[in-house]
Amino acid sequence: MNLDALMAIFSEFDVAAFLPELDTLMGWVETVLRLLVMAGPLLMLGFGLLYLLAPPKEANYSLGWRFWWSMASLDAWQFTHLWAGRVWSCLGFLLTLIMAFICNAFRRMTPMTMVWTATICIVCELVLMGAACIGINIAVMKVFDKDGFRRSDYADEYEEE
């Protein structure tokens, strides 16, 4: 094959036609970052409301807050889901509001600033979610012993709230 013929074929080939336009690409990046930032708070809010409104009735290994102390008795199971629902609902609602304001500011940011802001938001969400989980588990351990019985200090407190 002749080199001139090959050059003639590729001279009409436009690589840029196969690449997305930059504004479309940045729109996708912004959309993906918004979804990533909002996913955590919305899931937390959803699970918090689920634990408050329709908690699992009995301890099981497939659905619910599975922690040694919470699965030891029905009382501990209900206590755990009540407090997990309260904490996660409140934290999920607050994070949803805060992250919505931050996501609204994405349009005024440069792409790298947007990515770094989203990364910081996601790390903060994970840290707060982990702290909430640890706090709920500590509360259950404080009120119940490892066999699921209420400690004598908390026999009357938190009974039916």
Phi and psi in degrees as a GROMACS rama.xvg file:
@    title "Ramachandran Plot"
@    xaxis  label "Phi"
@    yaxis  label "Psi"
@TYPE xy
-82.4583  137.49  ASN-2
-64.2895  -35.611  LEU-3
-66.1502  -38.0818  ASP-4
-66.7242  -40.6768  ALA-5
-64.6368  -41.4344  LEU-6
-64.1548  -36.1799  MET-7
-65.9365  -37.2708  ALA-8
-66.0163  -46.4495  ILE-9
-82.9556  -8.00132  PHE-10
-70.2593  -26.8858  SER-11
-91.9445  -4.72099  GLU-12
-78.1947  123.814  PHE-13
-112.096  108.164  ASP-14
-64.9849  -36.5383  VAL-15
-62.9695  -23.126  ALA-16
-67.0298  -24.502  ALA-17
-88.6585  -13.6602  PHE-18
-93.6168  143.905  LEU-19
-70.1449  154.937  PRO-20
-69.0908  149.539  GLU-21
-63.0199  -38.8414  LEU-22
-67.4523  -34.4368  ASP-23
-67.6754  -43.2572  THR-24
-62.0313  -43.5501  LEU-25
-67.1622  -32.1616  MET-26
-63.9423  -39.2165  GLY-27
-67.805  -40.9906  TRP-28
-61.5293  -45.119  VAL-29
-62.67  -42.2562  GLU-30
-64.1109  -44.511  THR-31
-63.8595  -42.3448  VAL-32
-64.2507  -40.1321  LEU-33
-61.6652  -43.9386  ARG-34
-62.8416  -42.3297  LEU-35
-64.9443  -40.8589  LEU-36
-70.3848  -36.775  VAL-37
-86.3407  -15.7972  MET-38
-62.8117  -47.2333  ALA-39
-60.1167  -54.1337  GLY-40
-61.8871  -37.1799  PRO-41
-69.7735  -38.6193  LEU-42
-65.2401  -41.5183  LEU-43
-63.0599  -44.2841  MET-44
-62.1336  -43.3645  LEU-45
-63.2181  -46.9013  GLY-46
-67.5672  -35.9985  PHE-47
-61.7511  -44.8706  GLY-48
-67.1451  -36.3549  LEU-49
-63.3826  -44.3499  LEU-50
-65.7487  -31.3293  TYR-51
-77.2565  -46.2859  LEU-52
-89.1737  -33.4237  LEU-53
-144.735  65.6349  ALA-54
-70.6335  156.097  PRO-55
-60.6022  137.978  PRO-56
-71.5466  -38.4022  LYS-57
-130.555  158.484  GLU-58
-63.5454  133.996  ALA-59
-148.846  170.94  ASN-60
-100.59  9.7747  TYR-61
-119.265  -29.8106  SER-62
-139.854  131.138  LEU-63
119.694  -176.13  GLY-64
-84.5988  99.7795  TRP-65
-94.0391  105.842  ARG-66
-144.375  143.771  PHE-67
-44.9809  -54.0539  TRP-68
-68.0083  -37.0111  TRP-69
-72.2949  -24.8157  SER-70
-91.9714  0.998983  MET-71
-74.9944  -29.1621  ALA-72
-153.002  163.651  SER-73
-65.9061  -36.8317  LEU-74
-62.1415  -46.0472  ASP-75
-65.6352  -38.5511  ALA-76
-61.3245  -46.2515  TRP-77
-68.7805  -40.9068  GLN-78
-59.5855  -46.9542  PHE-79
-60.3107  -45.8028  THR-80
-71.0105  -31.8261  HIS-81
-63.4534  -48.8357  LEU-82
-73.3641  -35.9964  TRP-83
-63.7084  -39.9835  ALA-84
-63.8763  -42.4961  GLY-85
-64.8527  -50.0235  ARG-86
-65.3944  -48.6977  VAL-87
-68.1728  -35.2611  TRP-88
-64.5592  -48.4061  SER-89
-63.9635  -48.4425  CYS-90
-65.0166  -40.8352  LEU-91
-63.0881  -40.5391  GLY-92
-65.2069  -47.325  PHE-93
-62.9096  -44.4771  LEU-94
-65.926  -35.2851  LEU-95
-62.3446  -44.4633  THR-96
-63.8589  -47.7034  LEU-97
-63.5686  -46.0407  ILE-98
-69.4223  -29.1701  MET-99
-65.8703  -40.7161  ALA-100
-65.0144  -39.7704  PHE-101
-67.2436  -43.7512  ILE-102
-63.0524  -31.9777  CYS-103
-64.8003  -28.8878  ASN-104
-82.5165  -6.16295  ALA-105
-58.2563  -35.1707  PHE-106
-62.6916  -27.6318  ARG-107
-91.6381  2.38672  ARG-108
-100.689  154.881  MET-109
-74.369  160.121  THR-110
-56.1149  -44.921  PRO-111
-68.4061  -36.6251  MET-112
-64.2313  -39.0856  THR-113
-62.5762  -44.2955  MET-114
-65.6395  -43.924  VAL-115
-65.9533  -38.7374  TRP-116
-63.6826  -43.9208  THR-117
-63.2142  -40.6972  ALA-118
-63.1614  -44.7466  THR-119
-63.3013  -40.9365  ILE-120
-61.3107  -45.2979  CYS-121
-66.0652  -40.6503  ILE-122
-63.9721  -43.0117  VAL-123
-62.7889  -40.9422  CYS-124
-60.7138  -44.8315  GLU-125
-64.4842  -40.2258  LEU-126
-64.7379  -45.1753  VAL-127
-65.3273  -38.8619  LEU-128
-64.8909  -42.8333  MET-129
-64.219  -40.9712  GLY-130
-63.8084  -39.5141  ALA-131
-64.2476  -42.2375  ALA-132
-63.3181  -44.8528  CYS-133
-63.8822  -41.8687  ILE-134
-62.4314  -41.8299  GLY-135
-64.7024  -44.1046  ILE-136
-63.5218  -38.9389  ASN-137
-64.6998  -40.6984  ILE-138
-61.851  -41.7123  ALA-139
-65.8804  -41.5285  VAL-140
-67.0022  -28.4415  MET-141
-75.0872  -36.5088  LYS-142
-86.5188  -33.1981  VAL-143
-117.702  152.008  PHE-144
-87.3809  179.471  ASP-145
-69.4618  -15.3155  LYS-146
-92.8725  -0.311627  ASP-147
93.025  7.20177  GLY-148
-92.7838  141.952  PHE-149
-65.8826  139.172  ARG-150
-69.3335  152.765  ARG-151
-60.7671  -30.5475  SER-152
-66.0076  -26.113  ASP-153
-117.319  26.6009  TYR-154
-63.5023  -39.2944  ALA-155
-98.3851  -26.4267  ASP-156
-72.7565  152.695  GLU-157
60.4712  16.5585  TYR-158
-59.8804  -67.6848  GLU-159
-134.054  99.7337  GLU-160
